[in-house]
Amino acid sequence: MRSSLHDASPRRYLMCPPAHFMVTYSINPWMDPAKPVDLPLAMTQWEDLRDRYRSLGHTVELLDPRPGLPDMVYAANGATVVDGRVLLARFAHPEREAEADAHRDWFVSAGWPEDRIHEPVHVNEGEGDFAVTSSYVLAGRGFRSSPLSHGEAQEFFGRPVVGLDLVDPRYYHLDTALSVLDDASDEVMYYPGAFSAGSRAVLARLFPNALIARERDAAAFGLNAVSDGRHVLLPQAAVGLFEPLRDRGYEPIGMDLGELLKGGGSVKCCTQELRE
């Protein structure tokens, strides 16, 4: 028997058009500069995602893309916002360093108070490695973000931060291996193979009723998803997740972001949530 449908809640997202998107370097296993990017198709796919959010009643704010920063489309990496407090990113790779300034400029121009914007000391890549539930901030480490960023986030947000070790380079960010389905009830889905044995044990203890993804759906970036508590937007190729999500009372919505996957990102990577 399927669960009754969950309730959606209106969200506010920050997105950046892929006006300068291309793959000219490789900083994750998905990036291959030898594979050309169809930029008009990438823009169309991105616009489909933006328009779907709006059709579901969500607000989408836009971050202006800057030339020379092809990965800005992955707006989730630029900051983490919890309770109206903004922890900016400090990127691990020099190719992306300037993105942090673009995000800071946006928050200042959008009226965020300076004392609620934190310039990090330690490397973190925003919502790439931070996932927010009602009880915890889950924090990935192992490929990009420094373990030292976890304590920094805990002090700034005043929420318990739980560190999780990523061990498979295909899942270089937490948001490629775990997704929050319902931040009010701490329901998540994740792929165990992306995590160390100890982190798998922690996840099983914290989330005993989690939806466990199979490898083929994780490899299709099915965990790089965004949920408003009811609608779960995820790559359409992650077909094995659709029925389990429906059985739990969610409405999965398949999206095609195949061009953006060439840079190692999909639905969640393109979507930063502004939690006020």
C-alpha positions in Angstrom: 0.0 0.0 0.0 1.3 3.4 -0.9 1.6 6.2 1.6 -0.6 9.2 1.3 1.0 12.1 -0.5 3.3 14.4 1.4 2.7 18.2 1.6 4.8 20.5 -0.5 6.1 23.7 1.0 7.1 26.8 -1.1 10.8 27.2 -1.6 13.2 29.9 -2.7 16.0 28.9 -5.0 19.1 30.5 -6.5 20.1 29.4 -10.0 22.6 30.6 -12.6 22.0 30.3 -16.3 24.7 28.2 -18.2 25.6 31.1 -20.5 29.3 30.3 -20.3 29.1 26.6 -19.6 31.7 24.4 -21.2 34.0 21.6 -20.2 37.6 22.7 -20.7 39.2 21.1 -17.7 38.6 18.0 -15.5 38.2 18.3 -11.8 35.8 15.3 -11.3 35.5 11.9 -13.0 32.5 13.1 -15.1 34.3 15.9 -16.9 35.9 15.1 -20.2 37.1 18.1 -22.3 37.1 15.9 -25.4 33.3 15.7 -25.2 31.8 18.8 -26.8 28.9 20.6 -25.0 25.8 21.6 -26.9 25.3 25.0 -25.2 21.9 25.8 -26.6 20.7 22.4 -25.5 22.2 22.9 -22.0 20.4 26.3 -21.8 17.1 24.7 -22.8 17.5 21.9 -20.2 18.3 24.4 -17.5 15.4 26.6 -18.5 13.1 23.5 -18.2 14.3 23.0 -14.6 13.8 26.7 -13.7 10.4 26.8 -15.3 9.3 23.6 -13.5 10.2 25.1 -10.1 8.1 28.1 -10.9 5.2 26.0 -12.1 5.3 24.3 -8.7 4.9 27.6 -6.9 8.6 28.1 -6.0 10.6 31.4 -6.3 13.7 31.3 -8.4 16.3 34.0 -8.0 18.9 34.4 -10.7 22.6 34.8 -10.3 24.3 36.5 -13.2 26.8 34.3 -14.9 30.4 35.6 -15.4 32.7 34.9 -18.3 35.5 32.6 -17.6 33.6 30.7 -14.9 31.9 27.8 -16.8 30.9 26.0 -13.6 28.8 28.8 -12.2 25.7 27.0 -13.4 26.2 24.6 -10.5 24.9 27.3 -8.1 24.5 24.9 -5.2 28.2 24.9 -4.7 28.5 28.7 -4.0 27.0 28.8 -0.4 24.9 27.1 2.2 22.0 29.1 3.7 20.4 28.0 6.9 18.0 30.1 9.0 18.9 33.2 6.9 22.6 32.7 7.6 25.0 32.4 4.6 28.1 30.3 4.8 29.9 31.1 1.6 32.0 28.5 -0.3 35.8 28.3 -0.4 36.5 26.2 -3.5 39.1 23.4 -3.6 40.2 24.0 -7.2 41.5 27.3 -8.5 39.3 27.1 -11.6 36.3 27.8 -9.4 37.7 30.2 -6.8 36.2 33.3 -8.2 32.7 31.9 -8.0 32.7 32.6 -4.3 33.0 36.3 -4.9 30.1 36.2 -7.4 27.9 34.6 -4.7 28.9 37.0 -2.0 28.1 39.9 -4.3 24.7 38.5 -5.0 23.8 38.1 -1.3 25.0 41.6 -0.5 23.1 43.1 -3.4 20.0 41.1 -2.4 20.0 42.7 1.1 21.5 40.0 3.3 23.1 41.7 6.4 26.9 41.5 6.4 26.9 40.0 9.8 24.9 37.0 8.5 27.3 36.3 5.7 30.4 34.3 6.7 33.6 34.2 4.7 34.9 30.7 5.4 38.4 29.9 6.6 38.3 26.3 5.5 37.5 24.7 2.2 33.8 23.9 1.7 31.8 23.7 -1.5 28.4 24.8 -0.3 25.5 22.5 -0.7 27.7 20.2 -2.7 28.9 18.9 0.6 26.3 20.2 3.1 22.7 18.8 3.3 20.2 20.3 5.7 17.5 18.4 7.6 15.5 19.6 10.6 17.8 17.9 13.0 21.3 18.0 11.4 23.6 19.5 8.8 25.1 16.5 7.1 28.6 17.2 5.8 30.6 15.4 3.2 34.4 15.1 3.2 37.0 13.1 1.3 37.3 14.8 -2.1 36.5 18.5 -1.9 35.5 19.9 1.4 37.9 20.0 4.4 36.9 18.2 7.6 37.8 21.4 9.4 34.9 23.1 7.6 32.4 21.0 9.6 33.3 22.6 12.9 33.2 26.0 11.2 29.7 25.4 9.9 28.5 24.1 13.3 29.7 27.3 15.1 28.2 29.5 12.5 24.8 27.8 12.1 24.4 26.6 15.7 23.2 23.2 14.4 24.8 19.8 14.9 27.0 18.9 12.0 27.5 15.2 11.1 30.6 14.3 9.1 30.3 11.6 6.4 33.3 10.2 4.5 32.9 9.8 0.8 35.1 7.0 -0.7 34.1 6.7 -4.4 35.5 9.5 -6.6 32.4 9.3 -8.8 30.5 10.7 -5.8 32.9 13.5 -5.1 30.2 15.7 -3.4 27.7 14.7 -0.8 24.8 15.8 -3.1 25.7 13.1 -5.6 25.3 10.4 -3.0 22.5 11.6 -0.7 19.4 13.7 -1.0 17.0 15.1 1.6 13.4 14.2 0.7 11.6 15.7 3.7 13.6 18.2 5.7 10.7 18.4 8.3 10.8 14.6 9.1 14.5 13.9 8.4 13.7 11.6 5.5 16.6 11.0 3.1 17.7 8.7 0.3 21.3 7.7 -0.3 23.6 5.2 -2.0 25.6 3.3 0.6 28.5 2.4 -1.8 29.5 6.1 -1.9 30.4 6.1 1.9 32.9 4.5 4.2 31.8 1.7 6.4 31.7 3.9 9.5 29.6 6.5 7.7 27.2 3.9 6.4 26.7 2.8 10.0 26.0 6.4 11.1 23.5 6.9 8.3 21.7 3.7 9.2 21.5 4.8 12.8 20.3 8.3 12.0 18.0 7.4 9.2 16.8 3.8 9.7 13.9 4.3 7.2 15.9 5.9 4.5 15.3 5.1 0.8 18.3 3.1 -0.3 19.3 3.7 -3.9 20.9 1.0 -6.1 24.1 1.6 -7.9 22.6 2.1 -11.4 20.4 4.9 -10.1 23.2 6.5 -8.2 25.4 6.3 -11.3 22.6 8.1 -13.3 22.9 10.9 -10.7 19.5 10.0 -9.3 20.5 11.3 -5.8 21.4 14.7 -7.2 17.7 15.6 -6.6 15.7 18.4 -5.1 12.5 17.9 -3.0 10.0 20.4 -1.8 8.6 17.8 0.6 6.3 16.3 -2.0 7.7 16.8 -5.5 11.1 15.2 -6.1 12.9 16.5 -9.2 15.6 14.1 -10.3 17.3 12.9 -13.5 14.9 11.0 -15.6 17.4 8.2 -16.2 17.2 7.2 -12.5 14.2 5.0 -13.3 14.7 2.7 -10.3 13.9 5.5 -7.9 10.5 6.5 -9.2 8.3 3.7 -7.8 10.0 3.6 -4.3 9.4 7.4 -4.2 5.8 7.0 -5.1 5.4 4.3 -2.5 6.6 6.7 0.1 4.1 9.4 -0.9 6.3 11.5 -3.1 5.8 12.7 -6.7 8.9 12.1 -8.7 9.4 14.4 -11.7 12.0 13.3 -14.2 14.3 16.0 -15.7 16.7 15.8 -18.6 19.9 17.6 -17.7 22.1 15.4 -19.8 24.3 18.3 -21.1 25.0 19.6 -17.6 25.9 16.1 -16.5 29.0 16.5 -18.7 30.3 18.8 -16.0 29.4 16.5 -13.2 26.1 18.0 -12.1 22.4 17.7 -12.4 19.3 18.9 -10.6 20.6 19.6 -7.2 24.0 21.0 -8.4 22.0 23.7 -10.3 19.9 24.6 -7.3 20.9 26.4 -4.1 18.1 26.7 -1.6 17.7 30.0 0.2 16.5 28.9 3.7 15.2 32.0 5.4 
